[in-house]
């Protein structure tokens, strides 16, 4: 819990700094949009810090796809010896410089930040001056930021507080907000979060995966599992957390598109497109046009309908010979 509390202080500090910046350039300090864009600013800061890990993630995923056939062979060869199987797999990881955990690092490192933001928003939601046991979250407990806590508590977008969530929509009525608006906005953000999660994973499979690679099967499972998990869990996420996750999905999608476009895996559609772009650039510099020949479809030969023969022509030899009667045939 100490780590979450420490991260909660950092998260809330970044929020109030962006809030001060946005207020200074003319946005309403009490508006929920100012706090929402502060959450977007939080995402940008975190994702910039995580860029090196994201690049390692892409490289790790590429290496895992490349070595997957060898992994399958080892699993088949040493199916009855788990220890030998692990030893041989570790040798391959060492030879290729592949770290299987690297593909999960950005998600694993974002999880504590996610929960820290969740706790900060929860603390804002529970704000009550009449409760002697209430503790302000993060830097909102500091004297210089204490006046921002009631402001954040009352801030809303589309009539919905940032701490409101679908399953607890009825609780916002006590603060004068409409529960129906909370449910509608929650569902819209959940749908957008789920869709962007699906499209991000699909982009990786379609553009940067070899069709015959067995690792793609695992990715296709995640293609449908992750959106379902987020859709189910999203009904318990505050509006502010949904904004955070939707923003980080959009960032991931754009960042992944850039990396795949400029550093694709060999043998994938993205790699073919990358080579074609290189050839076009080289041809443009030399002044030679690149002509891509498209395979023309072969038209089938017209079907000739056989002419029907009369009985007299068939009897004269134009048709097939009549069967020879055998013994016992009448």
HELIX and SHEET records of a PDB file:
HELIX    1   1 UNK A    2  UNK A   24  1                                  23    
HELIX    2   2 UNK A   32  UNK A   49  1                                  18    
HELIX    3   3 UNK A   51  UNK A   77  1                                  27    
HELIX    4   4 UNK A   82  UNK A   96  1                                  15    
HELIX    5   5 UNK A  100  UNK A  104  5                                   5    
HELIX    6   6 UNK A  105  UNK A  125  1                                  21    
HELIX    7   7 UNK A  138  UNK A  141  5                                   4    
HELIX    8   8 UNK A  143  UNK A  145  5                                   3    
HELIX    9   9 UNK A  146  UNK A  154  1                                   9    
HELIX   10  10 UNK A  169  UNK A  175  5                                   7    
HELIX   11  11 UNK A  179  UNK A  208  1                                  30    
HELIX   12  12 UNK A  215  UNK A  233  1                                  19    
HELIX   13  13 UNK A  234  UNK A  236  5                                   3    
HELIX   14  14 UNK A  239  UNK A  262  1                                  24    
HELIX   15  15 UNK A  269  UNK A  286  1                                  18    
HELIX   16  16 UNK A  311  UNK A  313  1                                   3    
HELIX   17  17 UNK A  314  UNK A  318  3                                   5    
SHEET    1   A 2 UNK A 156  UNK A 157  0                                        
SHEET    2   A 2 UNK A 160  UNK A 161 -1                                        
END                                                                             
